[in-house]
Each structure stands twice: as C-alpha cells, then as structure tokens.
Amino acid sequence: DLVLADRGFNVKDSVNSYHAELKLPAFTRGKKQLDPVDLEDTRCLASLRIHIERVIGVLRQKYTILQSSVSIGFTDIDTENDVTYLDKIVKVCCALTNVCESVVPFQ
C-alpha cells in the first residue's frame, strides 16, 4: 500500500506499522531548485493526488451516505471479517463507481 502525505503530517510511524510506503513531495531544503528526478516524481505525485481527490469527490456526490457524518455504529467492527461497517460501505461504493464511466476521459 502507498500513503501520500504533505510535509507537516507526522504519519511515518503509523504508515510503517501497516507495512505501507509513505510518499512525500520533494522539498528544496535550502536549495534553489529541485533535482530533475525529484521534480518529475513530485509532478507525478501531484497528478495522482488530483485524480484521487476527483474520485473521492465523485464518490461523495454519488452516494449520499458519504456526504455527511455517519452514525458511530458504522465504526463498529464486524468480528467475522475484522473490518468496520463503514469500510464495507466505502468498498461497495468504490466498486460500484469502478464499473461506471471513468472520472478522467480516456484520450
């Protein structure tokens, strides 16, 4: 799994505990410019973030249950599957969205 974050979010330990990879945009750290490789990586991450934000927006528009706060009961863990009911709902919404037309048109 991959977690995207900006500087200022101290999530490295949490991400590592889930055996996921943390990706941060490159920073100049006193340099005037980024290295070309770092610049390209940062552009790719920015493009990916924009796409993810678009998809989340589509999910929230399409499924009213994702538009506001949910009952605390949805955060209860289904002991049979060791996952919350909210996780199941989001997974189904994502699956249904995946069978729909793409958010970004194919070129």
N, C-alpha and C positions, 0 to 999 in steps of 0.2 A: 504494500500500500504506500501511497505517497500523500504527504500533507504539505500544502502550500501555506506559507505564512509570511508576514511582513516583519521587518525589524520591530522590536518592541514587544513582540509576543514571545514570552518565555515558555515555550512548549516542548523544548528539546527532550527533557526527561520523560514527559508523557508520551511523546511520539516513540521514543526508544522502547518504552515499556510495552508498546504494541508491536514492536519489531517492524515499524514503518520507517520510511525515509522522509526526512524533512528537507524541503527545498525552499530556500530564501533567495530573493533577488540579490544580485551583486551590489556591493556598495563601493564607493570610491575610496573610502578610508584614507583621506588625506591626499589622494591622487587627483589630478585634474580631470582625467577621463578613465573610463573602464577599459580593460583589455578587450580586444575584438571578440575573443571567445566568450568572455563574461557578458559582453554586450549582447551577443546573439542568444546566449542562454536566458538572459533577462527578458529579451523580446519574446522568446518562446513561452516563458512562464507568464508574461503579461497577456499574451494571446490566449493561453489556456485558461487563465483566470477569468478573462472576459467571457469566454464560452461557458465556463462553469456558472458564472453569475447569470448569464442569459437563461441557461437551463433551469436554474433554481427559480428565476422569475417566472418562467413558463409553468413550472410545477405549482407555484403558489397561486398563479392566476387560474389555472385549470381545476385545481382541487381545493374546494372551499375549506376543507379540514386543515389545510396547511396555511391558511390566510391569517389565522389569529392564534391566541393562546389555546392550548388544549388542556383538558381535564388532567389532573395529577394521576388519575387512574391509568392513563395511557402510558405512563412511565413505569408501571409495574412490569416485572419480568415474568414472561411465560416460562415457567420452570422446565417444561418439556423441551423447549428449544433454546433456552438461556438467552433470550432476546426480548426487548420491550415490545409492547403492542404498537407503540409509536414507530419503532424501527420497522415493524412489519408493514404498517400503513405506508410509510415513506417508500419502502421497497416496492410495494404494489403500484404506487403512483408512478415511480420511476419506470417500472416495467411497462406500464400502460403507455407512458409517454414515449418510450423507446419504439413502440410499434406504430407510433404516429409519424407524420411528416417531420423531417429534420428541422431543427431550430435555425440552422445555417444552411442556406440552399447550396446544393452541390453545383460545382462550376464545370 
